[in-house]
């Protein structure tokens, strides 16, 4: 019958004391926070049963950062702003002349707005 050796889960430390950590963190990142931001982080960490530093590390791993708007997106948004102006003018005209008078203009404008919104919403840019 073979003898099976039982391994001690803790590494041997001849000096005694605390066992060495598996991951040693040597780098620091200084962040300035408002009192409100600090309070929110500390509260969320406390609710999760974690230290604020551990909570921030975990949050950083799971965070999804959205890219800034691309130049094309900004151009589309400016176009939408102009169209909103046109829609406002059509509403004033509808009050004066009636809805039947501006029906076709409204349809065309709504189709243009829909087209630009689809361009902004597409992920394959």
PyMOL commands that place a pseudoatom at each C-alpha (Angstrom):
pseudoatom trace, name=CA, resn=UNK, resi=1, chain=A, elem=C, hetatm=0, pos=[0.000, 0.000, 0.000]
pseudoatom trace, name=CA, resn=UNK, resi=2, chain=A, elem=C, hetatm=0, pos=[1.364, 3.403, -0.981]
pseudoatom trace, name=CA, resn=UNK, resi=3, chain=A, elem=C, hetatm=0, pos=[1.658, 6.261, 1.429]
pseudoatom trace, name=CA, resn=UNK, resi=4, chain=A, elem=C, hetatm=0, pos=[-0.089, 9.455, 0.359]
pseudoatom trace, name=CA, resn=UNK, resi=5, chain=A, elem=C, hetatm=0, pos=[1.576, 12.619, 1.404]
pseudoatom trace, name=CA, resn=UNK, resi=6, chain=A, elem=C, hetatm=0, pos=[-0.657, 15.329, 2.864]
pseudoatom trace, name=CA, resn=UNK, resi=7, chain=A, elem=C, hetatm=0, pos=[0.432, 18.795, 1.800]
pseudoatom trace, name=CA, resn=UNK, resi=8, chain=A, elem=C, hetatm=0, pos=[0.098, 21.723, 4.122]
pseudoatom trace, name=CA, resn=UNK, resi=9, chain=A, elem=C, hetatm=0, pos=[-2.061, 24.392, 2.352]
pseudoatom trace, name=CA, resn=UNK, resi=10, chain=A, elem=C, hetatm=0, pos=[0.085, 27.162, 3.850]
pseudoatom trace, name=CA, resn=UNK, resi=11, chain=A, elem=C, hetatm=0, pos=[3.619, 27.676, 2.535]
pseudoatom trace, name=CA, resn=UNK, resi=12, chain=A, elem=C, hetatm=0, pos=[6.339, 27.167, 5.139]
pseudoatom trace, name=CA, resn=UNK, resi=13, chain=A, elem=C, hetatm=0, pos=[7.660, 30.411, 6.592]
pseudoatom trace, name=CA, resn=UNK, resi=14, chain=A, elem=C, hetatm=0, pos=[10.678, 29.837, 8.886]
pseudoatom trace, name=CA, resn=UNK, resi=15, chain=A, elem=C, hetatm=0, pos=[10.264, 33.257, 10.525]
pseudoatom trace, name=CA, resn=UNK, resi=16, chain=A, elem=C, hetatm=0, pos=[6.636, 32.643, 11.387]
pseudoatom trace, name=CA, resn=UNK, resi=17, chain=A, elem=C, hetatm=0, pos=[4.089, 35.429, 11.157]
pseudoatom trace, name=CA, resn=UNK, resi=18, chain=A, elem=C, hetatm=0, pos=[1.683, 36.152, 8.353]
pseudoatom trace, name=CA, resn=UNK, resi=19, chain=A, elem=C, hetatm=0, pos=[1.993, 33.933, 5.252]
pseudoatom trace, name=CA, resn=UNK, resi=20, chain=A, elem=C, hetatm=0, pos=[3.036, 35.699, 2.026]
pseudoatom trace, name=CA, resn=UNK, resi=21, chain=A, elem=C, hetatm=0, pos=[0.222, 36.973, -0.208]
pseudoatom trace, name=CA, resn=UNK, resi=22, chain=A, elem=C, hetatm=0, pos=[-0.452, 35.292, -3.540]
pseudoatom trace, name=CA, resn=UNK, resi=23, chain=A, elem=C, hetatm=0, pos=[-0.762, 38.623, -5.347]
pseudoatom trace, name=CA, resn=UNK, resi=24, chain=A, elem=C, hetatm=0, pos=[1.383, 41.480, -4.162]
pseudoatom trace, name=CA, resn=UNK, resi=25, chain=A, elem=C, hetatm=0, pos=[0.070, 44.904, -5.151]
pseudoatom trace, name=CA, resn=UNK, resi=26, chain=A, elem=C, hetatm=0, pos=[2.936, 47.332, -5.598]
pseudoatom trace, name=CA, resn=UNK, resi=27, chain=A, elem=C, hetatm=0, pos=[1.396, 50.076, -7.728]
pseudoatom trace, name=CA, resn=UNK, resi=28, chain=A, elem=C, hetatm=0, pos=[-0.764, 52.916, -6.440]
pseudoatom trace, name=CA, resn=UNK, resi=29, chain=A, elem=C, hetatm=0, pos=[-3.236, 55.140, -8.240]
pseudoatom trace, name=CA, resn=UNK, resi=30, chain=A, elem=C, hetatm=0, pos=[-4.186, 58.396, -6.580]
pseudoatom trace, name=CA, resn=UNK, resi=31, chain=A, elem=C, hetatm=0, pos=[-7.723, 59.601, -7.284]
pseudoatom trace, name=CA, resn=UNK, resi=32, chain=A, elem=C, hetatm=0, pos=[-9.321, 62.844, -6.161]
pseudoatom trace, name=CA, resn=UNK, resi=33, chain=A, elem=C, hetatm=0, pos=[-12.954, 62.524, -5.132]
pseudoatom trace, name=CA, resn=UNK, resi=34, chain=A, elem=C, hetatm=0, pos=[-15.632, 64.858, -3.899]
pseudoatom trace, name=CA, resn=UNK, resi=35, chain=A, elem=C, hetatm=0, pos=[-17.030, 64.086, -0.469]
pseudoatom trace, name=CA, resn=UNK, resi=36, chain=A, elem=C, hetatm=0, pos=[-20.182, 62.784, -2.152]
pseudoatom trace, name=CA, resn=UNK, resi=37, chain=A, elem=C, hetatm=0, pos=[-18.224, 60.435, -4.438]
pseudoatom trace, name=CA, resn=UNK, resi=38, chain=A, elem=C, hetatm=0, pos=[-16.208, 59.114, -1.513]
pseudoatom trace, name=CA, resn=UNK, resi=39, chain=A, elem=C, hetatm=0, pos=[-19.354, 58.592, 0.542]
pseudoatom trace, name=CA, resn=UNK, resi=40, chain=A, elem=C, hetatm=0, pos=[-21.040, 56.690, -2.315]
pseudoatom trace, name=CA, resn=UNK, resi=41, chain=A, elem=C, hetatm=0, pos=[-18.036, 54.417, -2.838]
pseudoatom trace, name=CA, resn=UNK, resi=42, chain=A, elem=C, hetatm=0, pos=[-17.677, 53.705, 0.872]
pseudoatom trace, name=CA, resn=UNK, resi=43, chain=A, elem=C, hetatm=0, pos=[-21.404, 52.958, 1.218]
pseudoatom trace, name=CA, resn=UNK, resi=44, chain=A, elem=C, hetatm=0, pos=[-21.441, 50.629, -1.776]
pseudoatom trace, name=CA, resn=UNK, resi=45, chain=A, elem=C, hetatm=0, pos=[-18.341, 48.865, -0.475]
pseudoatom trace, name=CA, resn=UNK, resi=46, chain=A, elem=C, hetatm=0, pos=[-19.907, 48.487, 2.971]
pseudoatom trace, name=CA, resn=UNK, resi=47, chain=A, elem=C, hetatm=0, pos=[-23.113, 47.103, 1.433]
pseudoatom trace, name=CA, resn=UNK, resi=48, chain=A, elem=C, hetatm=0, pos=[-21.027, 44.577, -0.506]
pseudoatom trace, name=CA, resn=UNK, resi=49, chain=A, elem=C, hetatm=0, pos=[-19.035, 43.663, 2.615]
pseudoatom trace, name=CA, resn=UNK, resi=50, chain=A, elem=C, hetatm=0, pos=[-15.797, 44.881, 1.061]
pseudoatom trace, name=CA, resn=UNK, resi=51, chain=A, elem=C, hetatm=0, pos=[-13.141, 47.486, 1.670]
pseudoatom trace, name=CA, resn=UNK, resi=52, chain=A, elem=C, hetatm=0, pos=[-13.428, 50.543, -0.602]
pseudoatom trace, name=CA, resn=UNK, resi=53, chain=A, elem=C, hetatm=0, pos=[-10.154, 49.695, -2.381]
pseudoatom trace, name=CA, resn=UNK, resi=54, chain=A, elem=C, hetatm=0, pos=[-11.319, 46.132, -3.126]
pseudoatom trace, name=CA, resn=UNK, resi=55, chain=A, elem=C, hetatm=0, pos=[-14.697, 47.441, -4.283]
pseudoatom trace, name=CA, resn=UNK, resi=56, chain=A, elem=C, hetatm=0, pos=[-13.013, 49.925, -6.659]
pseudoatom trace, name=CA, resn=UNK, resi=57, chain=A, elem=C, hetatm=0, pos=[-10.776, 47.209, -8.110]
pseudoatom trace, name=CA, resn=UNK, resi=58, chain=A, elem=C, hetatm=0, pos=[-13.791, 44.968, -8.687]
pseudoatom trace, name=CA, resn=UNK, resi=59, chain=A, elem=C, hetatm=0, pos=[-15.826, 47.829, -10.162]
pseudoatom trace, name=CA, resn=UNK, resi=60, chain=A, elem=C, hetatm=0, pos=[-12.952, 48.728, -12.514]
pseudoatom trace, name=CA, resn=UNK, resi=61, chain=A, elem=C, hetatm=0, pos=[-12.824, 45.155, -13.817]
pseudoatom trace, name=CA, resn=UNK, resi=62, chain=A, elem=C, hetatm=0, pos=[-16.541, 45.104, -14.587]
pseudoatom trace, name=CA, resn=UNK, resi=63, chain=A, elem=C, hetatm=0, pos=[-16.969, 48.703, -15.762]
pseudoatom trace, name=CA, resn=UNK, resi=64, chain=A, elem=C, hetatm=0, pos=[-17.980, 49.381, -19.338]
pseudoatom trace, name=CA, resn=UNK, resi=65, chain=A, elem=C, hetatm=0, pos=[-16.752, 52.701, -20.649]
pseudoatom trace, name=CA, resn=UNK, resi=66, chain=A, elem=C, hetatm=0, pos=[-18.579, 54.199, -23.601]
pseudoatom trace, name=CA, resn=UNK, resi=67, chain=A, elem=C, hetatm=0, pos=[-16.503, 55.857, -26.289]
pseudoatom trace, name=CA, resn=UNK, resi=68, chain=A, elem=C, hetatm=0, pos=[-16.893, 59.536, -26.955]
pseudoatom trace, name=CA, resn=UNK, resi=69, chain=A, elem=C, hetatm=0, pos=[-19.073, 60.550, -29.849]
pseudoatom trace, name=CA, resn=UNK, resi=70, chain=A, elem=C, hetatm=0, pos=[-17.414, 60.158, -33.218]
pseudoatom trace, name=CA, resn=UNK, resi=71, chain=A, elem=C, hetatm=0, pos=[-17.308, 63.115, -35.665]
pseudoatom trace, name=CA, resn=UNK, resi=72, chain=A, elem=C, hetatm=0, pos=[-20.043, 61.457, -37.751]
pseudoatom trace, name=CA, resn=UNK, resi=73, chain=A, elem=C, hetatm=0, pos=[-22.250, 61.158, -34.665]
pseudoatom trace, name=CA, resn=UNK, resi=74, chain=A, elem=C, hetatm=0, pos=[-21.776, 64.846, -33.871]
pseudoatom trace, name=CA, resn=UNK, resi=75, chain=A, elem=C, hetatm=0, pos=[-22.657, 65.753, -37.459]
pseudoatom trace, name=CA, resn=UNK, resi=76, chain=A, elem=C, hetatm=0, pos=[-25.847, 63.655, -37.242]
pseudoatom trace, name=CA, resn=UNK, resi=77, chain=A, elem=C, hetatm=0, pos=[-26.791, 65.300, -33.945]
pseudoatom trace, name=CA, resn=UNK, resi=78, chain=A, elem=C, hetatm=0, pos=[-26.337, 68.773, -35.453]
pseudoatom trace, name=CA, resn=UNK, resi=79, chain=A, elem=C, hetatm=0, pos=[-28.553, 67.716, -38.355]
pseudoatom trace, name=CA, resn=UNK, resi=80, chain=A, elem=C, hetatm=0, pos=[-31.185, 66.503, -35.894]
pseudoatom trace, name=CA, resn=UNK, resi=81, chain=A, elem=C, hetatm=0, pos=[-31.034, 69.856, -34.128]
pseudoatom trace, name=CA, resn=UNK, resi=82, chain=A, elem=C, hetatm=0, pos=[-31.778, 71.608, -37.420]
pseudoatom trace, name=CA, resn=UNK, resi=83, chain=A, elem=C, hetatm=0, pos=[-34.619, 69.208, -38.090]
pseudoatom trace, name=CA, resn=UNK, resi=84, chain=A, elem=C, hetatm=0, pos=[-36.083, 69.921, -34.660]
pseudoatom trace, name=CA, resn=UNK, resi=85, chain=A, elem=C, hetatm=0, pos=[-36.111, 73.589, -35.693]
pseudoatom trace, name=CA, resn=UNK, resi=86, chain=A, elem=C, hetatm=0, pos=[-37.919, 72.665, -38.917]
pseudoatom trace, name=CA, resn=UNK, resi=87, chain=A, elem=C, hetatm=0, pos=[-40.446, 70.594, -36.981]
pseudoatom trace, name=CA, resn=UNK, resi=88, chain=A, elem=C, hetatm=0, pos=[-41.118, 73.520, -34.677]
pseudoatom trace, name=CA, resn=UNK, resi=89, chain=A, elem=C, hetatm=0, pos=[-41.725, 75.770, -37.699]
pseudoatom trace, name=CA, resn=UNK, resi=90, chain=A, elem=C, hetatm=0, pos=[-44.076, 73.176, -39.174]
pseudoatom trace, name=CA, resn=UNK, resi=91, chain=A, elem=C, hetatm=0, pos=[-46.013, 73.067, -35.900]
pseudoatom trace, name=CA, resn=UNK, resi=92, chain=A, elem=C, hetatm=0, pos=[-46.465, 76.854, -36.025]
pseudoatom trace, name=CA, resn=UNK, resi=93, chain=A, elem=C, hetatm=0, pos=[-47.570, 76.597, -39.651]
pseudoatom trace, name=CA, resn=UNK, resi=94, chain=A, elem=C, hetatm=0, pos=[-50.020, 73.827, -38.760]
pseudoatom trace, name=CA, resn=UNK, resi=95, chain=A, elem=C, hetatm=0, pos=[-51.622, 76.098, -36.189]
pseudoatom trace, name=CA, resn=UNK, resi=96, chain=A, elem=C, hetatm=0, pos=[-52.041, 78.792, -38.850]
pseudoatom trace, name=CA, resn=UNK, resi=97, chain=A, elem=C, hetatm=0, pos=[-52.903, 76.798, -41.968]
pseudoatom trace, name=CA, resn=UNK, resi=98, chain=A, elem=C, hetatm=0, pos=[-54.128, 73.440, -40.613]
pseudoatom trace, name=CA, resn=UNK, resi=99, chain=A, elem=C, hetatm=0, pos=[-52.645, 69.932, -40.535]
pseudoatom trace, name=CA, resn=UNK, resi=100, chain=A, elem=C, hetatm=0, pos=[-53.727, 68.995, -44.065]
pseudoatom trace, name=CA, resn=UNK, resi=101, chain=A, elem=C, hetatm=0, pos=[-51.606, 71.823, -45.474]
pseudoatom trace, name=CA, resn=UNK, resi=102, chain=A, elem=C, hetatm=0, pos=[-48.338, 70.530, -43.924]
pseudoatom trace, name=CA, resn=UNK, resi=103, chain=A, elem=C, hetatm=0, pos=[-48.984, 66.768, -43.956]
pseudoatom trace, name=CA, resn=UNK, resi=104, chain=A, elem=C, hetatm=0, pos=[-46.474, 65.917, -46.722]
pseudoatom trace, name=CA, resn=UNK, resi=105, chain=A, elem=C, hetatm=0, pos=[-43.742, 68.136, -45.223]
pseudoatom trace, name=CA, resn=UNK, resi=106, chain=A, elem=C, hetatm=0, pos=[-44.170, 66.390, -41.871]
pseudoatom trace, name=CA, resn=UNK, resi=107, chain=A, elem=C, hetatm=0, pos=[-43.913, 62.936, -43.452]
pseudoatom trace, name=CA, resn=UNK, resi=108, chain=A, elem=C, hetatm=0, pos=[-40.696, 63.853, -45.261]
pseudoatom trace, name=CA, resn=UNK, resi=109, chain=A, elem=C, hetatm=0, pos=[-39.162, 65.346, -42.129]
pseudoatom trace, name=CA, resn=UNK, resi=110, chain=A, elem=C, hetatm=0, pos=[-40.118, 62.312, -40.026]
pseudoatom trace, name=CA, resn=UNK, resi=111, chain=A, elem=C, hetatm=0, pos=[-38.538, 59.964, -42.599]
pseudoatom trace, name=CA, resn=UNK, resi=112, chain=A, elem=C, hetatm=0, pos=[-35.311, 62.013, -42.490]
pseudoatom trace, name=CA, resn=UNK, resi=113, chain=A, elem=C, hetatm=0, pos=[-35.291, 61.973, -38.678]
pseudoatom trace, name=CA, resn=UNK, resi=114, chain=A, elem=C, hetatm=0, pos=[-35.892, 58.211, -38.654]
pseudoatom trace, name=CA, resn=UNK, resi=115, chain=A, elem=C, hetatm=0, pos=[-33.011, 57.675, -41.093]
pseudoatom trace, name=CA, resn=UNK, resi=116, chain=A, elem=C, hetatm=0, pos=[-30.569, 59.675, -38.964]
pseudoatom trace, name=CA, resn=UNK, resi=117, chain=A, elem=C, hetatm=0, pos=[-31.666, 57.931, -35.755]
pseudoatom trace, name=CA, resn=UNK, resi=118, chain=A, elem=C, hetatm=0, pos=[-31.019, 54.565, -37.422]
pseudoatom trace, name=CA, resn=UNK, resi=119, chain=A, elem=C, hetatm=0, pos=[-27.520, 55.727, -38.423]
pseudoatom trace, name=CA, resn=UNK, resi=120, chain=A, elem=C, hetatm=0, pos=[-26.811, 56.848, -34.845]
pseudoatom trace, name=CA, resn=UNK, resi=121, chain=A, elem=C, hetatm=0, pos=[-28.147, 53.587, -33.410]
pseudoatom trace, name=CA, resn=UNK, resi=122, chain=A, elem=C, hetatm=0, pos=[-26.252, 51.219, -35.700]
pseudoatom trace, name=CA, resn=UNK, resi=123, chain=A, elem=C, hetatm=0, pos=[-23.253, 49.416, -34.192]
pseudoatom trace, name=CA, resn=UNK, resi=124, chain=A, elem=C, hetatm=0, pos=[-21.478, 48.720, -37.467]
pseudoatom trace, name=CA, resn=UNK, resi=125, chain=A, elem=C, hetatm=0, pos=[-20.086, 52.199, -38.013]
for i in range(1, 125): cmd.bond("trace and resi %d" % i, "trace and resi %d" % (i + 1))
show_as sticks, trace
zoom trace
